[in-house]
Amino acid sequence: MDLEKPTNKQTAANTKSKPKGNGKGSKKKGFSFRKLITGTIIAAILALICALAIYIVVIMSGFKILENNIDKIETTNESTLIYAQEEGKDKDGKDKPAKEIAKIYKGENRESVNIKDVPERLKQAFIATEDRRFEQHAGVDFWAIGRALAKDIIHMSAVEGGSTITQQLAKNVFLSSEKTAFRKGTEMSIAFALDEKYTKDEILERYLNRIFFGSNAYGIKAAAKVYFGKSNLNDLKIWEMATLAALPKAPSKYSPLKNPDLSKERRAVVLRLMTDQGYITEAERAEAAAVDYVAPPAATQGSQEYATYVDYVMNEAEDMYGIDEDELLTKGYHIYTSMNVKAQQTMETTYANPSFFQKDASDGQKIQSAMVIMDNKTGALMAMIGGRDYKSRGFSRVYSKRQPGSSFKPIAAYGPALESGKYTPYSIMDDTQTSFGNGTYSPRNYDRATHGQISMFEAVKKSYNLAPVWLLDQIKVTTGMDFAKKLGIPLNATKDRNLSIALGGLTDGVSPLQMAAAYTAFANQGVQNKTHAILRITDAKDKEVAVYKPESKQVIQPKTAYYMTLLLQGVVEPGGTGTKAKMNRPVAGKTGTTGLDIKGIEQYDRDVWFVGYTPEWTAAVWEGFDKVDAKHYVTIGSGSPSMIFKEVMTKSLDGRPVTNFVKPDSVPDLTEPPSGISDLTAIYEPDKKSVKIAWSSLGDKIAYQLYRKGAAEADARMLIQSATPSVNDTSVNSGESYQYYVVPISIDTNAQGAKSNVAGVEVPKDDTLPGGVSPSPTPTMSPSPSPGNGKDPLGPSTSPGTKPTTSPTNTDKPGSSPSSSPSPSPGSNPNPSPSPSPSPSAPPANKPVDGTSDKPKDAGQVIAPINP
């Protein structure tokens, strides 16, 4: 025992004798390692316990939800009601009572089918598309979730989902479309419970009977009837099965009734998945992919009162408020809309009357039409119809983009010109130029004639084509495109960058909905409101879940809108193209037609339009065939949509006080230019060897621009601006013929009137005149001053919106005018007579000159006004 003590001491001593650093270092290293191992084990155990606990909670939660709500799989859902909210307030200042206009729901068009009656390939189509590992997983496919997450990360967006058929059934029956982690976890827990309770066939049967296929079809059997007119699923062909399997992803988007091209594209994806997974052969895939969809008889698709409007409301609920169609048909919402019941009923009655439309084609096909009415002050949709035989969830032509023809001229040409501030409705347009862009574009007027220099009023009223193309050429195409974009019609930045947009020649076309919305800016002093139909939405317990928030924007100047209204009012007056739209209250509008390019029937049209407005509402009417060919085209012109406009708007607004278009306070009065001259005469006076041009005076405040065109000249050019109503032209040549006209201009406002009648004259052969044998002496005459204003009567001309200048200006800026600057004659007369400038200015943007910059042959001659 004594021997042990030294040993212990020695051990202790030895221990103490070890270097302190080494001892402490060894002790610290051992402690950290043990702590790490121990902590890791404990953490793993705790994590496993937590995971098991969460798993148990999730599973138990799913079983509990399923147990408490098992009857939901069989029960009918609540209907959603849609109301028309009457405008105005009652005597107590409250909103007037809303009228129920539609009820949308699930149940009526749902048919169940036993899984034994579902063909194997139809089941395979859905499994291949929605859940390829359906037979292997237990309700949730973690492999698919991982694959979807990986793809989402790679693409930096949600490009693939991971929900199984079981999860989709869980969501469809028990949950909403709310996108939260909690909702997703609940969905997975219910999916586990469903997989535990039901067999795979039972789950698939409930899924196929429950899922929404669009067009108010619930369940695979109802969908087969709606889209293919087949009650027996075994009669479906592979391409039809693939079409149905393509629908659950986005029923509205991939509906073959609404979007046959998109449906065919999605069908091809389904067929490829079936081929890749071994369900069909490559030959079967190719054959099924090539088939074009043909809708079954309309009787199987069902109809509904106010169908177009109701369908628009459903689309808006999803697009603006995130409530998809499936929820709308099941959750019992109450949707309050801006529909005017009287207008909607009038519209549908009118469209049911064949007398308003062209006769059916030889094969019985009806010409189609669509109409939209909007409130100018709010942007609210009053009424709409998508076709003469529109069916619920069918092809709505209010969205269909067609060529607008002349109804687009106010948007692409006249509107932007007015907006620039350099033009007014009285500005003069050139309707003579027939070739633009170095000969690349050669439009024609509908009457195959040219009309010279005309006011914007006349160009719009008569719907001439050359004038707006010329105008757009002056203000530049980009200006027109920018203006259209302001009004909510963005054009193709590359393909539409050309002058044809002035006549409505667009790459993608425009819809009645877009045209109505654009014209509301003209009717509402340049302010445009967001287009909408829904005012508010409440849930089944009357709790407000969505409400429209007004959005308005000043898109164009009030002056532009007012001037455009003045122009478009002329269209419906006698002599205009839209007289059939004239009604018992103020109205403005524009007709539109698009020509046919089919040989032998070029005189007819593809599309015809009338877009117009009263102080209260704006409406757009389109008419034509869905597909134009040698048997299907418009023969009645724009008169038909004009009559439809009048019929619907007159009856819809009946009983309302008649109001007038109001000039904005900030807009000055529009001054009318001088009246036209119709008695111009031109007579050659042999003794004076000159042509005397005379006309009736329009007053002391008027000057006159004299234009002349020689037989060898392509275009007329201005010779002089005179303050007197007669001029002697001594710059004529022997044996030549000439045509003259004058354009009156107000000295106070520079407003330009229409050109006069054209007077012609022939100069006889005379050796003493230029062009004869003997040299011509240079006659000289002194012009008399303008009466009452002290201005040089031969001074440069001006145009509306500009001030007179003392020297010629060569500019293409709208508002300026070419002038004939006086220049001395080559004689030695101490009072040299003025003559046309040797190099006259090129015609500016809004002046009636189609002259030439070539030096005139008669540079040494004079043209002088005659004193009264």
JOVENLIN-V270386 format. One record per backbone hydrogen bond with DSSP energy under -1.0 kcal/mol. NH is the residue of the N-H (numbers start at 1). CO is the residue of the C=O. Records with the same first field share a line. If there is no record, write none. Layout:
NH=CO  CO
This chain:
6=2
7=3
8=4
9=5
10=6
11=7
12=8
13=9
14=10
15=11
16=12
17=13
23=19
24=20
25=21
26=22
27=23
28=24
29=25
30=26
31=27
32=28
33=29
34=30
35=31
36=32
37=33
38=34
39=35
40=36
41=37
42=38
43=39
44=40
45=41
46=42
47=43
48=44
49=45
50=46
51=47
52=48
53=49
54=50
55=51
56=52
57=53
58=54
59=55
60=56
61=57
62=58
63=59
64=60
65=61
66=62
67=63
68=64
69=65
72=69
73=70
74=71
75=71
78=330
80=104
81=333
82=102
83=335
84=99
85=337
90=94
93=90
96=88
99=84
101=82
102=82
104=80
106=329
110=107
111=218
117=114
118=115
123=119
124=120
125=121
126=122
127=123
128=124
129=125
130=126
131=127
134=131
136=133
137=133
145=141
146=142
147=143
148=144
149=145
150=146
151=147
152=148
153=149
154=150
155=151
157=152
159=157
168=164
169=165
170=166
171=167
172=168
173=169
174=170
175=171
180=178
184=180
185=181
186=182
187=183
188=184
189=185
190=186
191=187
192=188
193=189
194=190
195=191
196=192
197=193
198=194
203=199
204=200
205=201
206=202
207=203
208=204
209=205
210=206
211=207
213=217
217=214
218=109
219=211
220=208
223=219
224=220
225=221
226=222
227=223
228=224
229=225
230=224
235=232
236=233
241=237
242=238
243=239
244=240
245=241
246=242
247=244
250=247
254=250
259=255
263=259
264=260
265=261
266=262
267=263
268=264
269=265
270=266
271=267
272=268
273=269
274=270
275=271
276=272
277=273
278=275
279=274
285=281
286=282
287=283
288=284
289=285
290=286
300=297
301=298
307=304
310=306
311=307
312=308
313=309
314=310
315=311
316=312
317=313
318=314
319=315
320=316
322=318
323=317
328=324
329=325
330=327
331=327
334=538
335=81
336=536
337=83
338=533
340=382
344=340
345=341
346=342
347=343
348=344
349=345
350=346
351=347
353=350
356=353
357=354
361=365
364=361
368=624
370=622
371=385
372=620
373=383
374=618
375=380
376=616
379=375
381=532
382=373
383=373
385=371
394=391
397=386
399=396
402=510
407=404
408=405
409=406
412=408
413=409
414=409
415=410
417=413
418=414
419=415
420=416
421=418
427=424
429=454
431=452
436=441
440=437
441=436
448=445
451=431
454=429
456=427
457=425
459=455
460=456
461=457
462=458
464=459
469=465
470=466
471=467
472=468
473=469
474=470
475=471
476=472
480=476
481=477
482=478
483=479
484=480
485=481
486=482
487=483
488=485
489=484
496=492
498=496
501=498
502=499
503=500
504=501
505=500
506=504
510=402
513=398
515=511
516=512
517=513
518=514
519=515
520=516
521=518
523=519
524=520
526=521
527=524
528=553
530=551
532=379
535=336
536=336
537=546
538=334
539=543
542=539
545=537
546=537
548=535
553=528
555=526  553
556=526
561=557
562=558
563=559
564=560
565=561
566=562
567=563
568=564
569=565
576=573
577=461
578=571
581=578
582=579
588=613
589=568
590=611
592=609
594=607
596=604
601=598
604=601
605=634
606=594
608=623
609=592
610=621
611=590
612=619
613=588
614=617
618=374
619=612
620=372
621=610
622=370
623=608
624=368
629=632
634=605
642=638
643=639
644=640
645=641
646=642
647=643
648=644
649=645
650=646
651=647
652=648
653=649
656=653
667=664
681=694
683=692
685=690
689=685
690=685
691=729
692=683
693=727
694=681
695=725
702=699
703=745
704=722
705=743
706=720
707=741
708=717
709=739
711=737
713=710
717=708
719=706
720=706
722=704
727=693
728=864
729=691
730=862
734=770
735=764
736=733
738=761
739=709
740=759
741=707
743=705
745=703
746=751
747=701
750=746
753=744
756=742
757=677
759=740
761=738
763=736
769=766
772=769
786=791
790=786
795=792
802=799
816=813
849=847
861=858
864=728
866=726
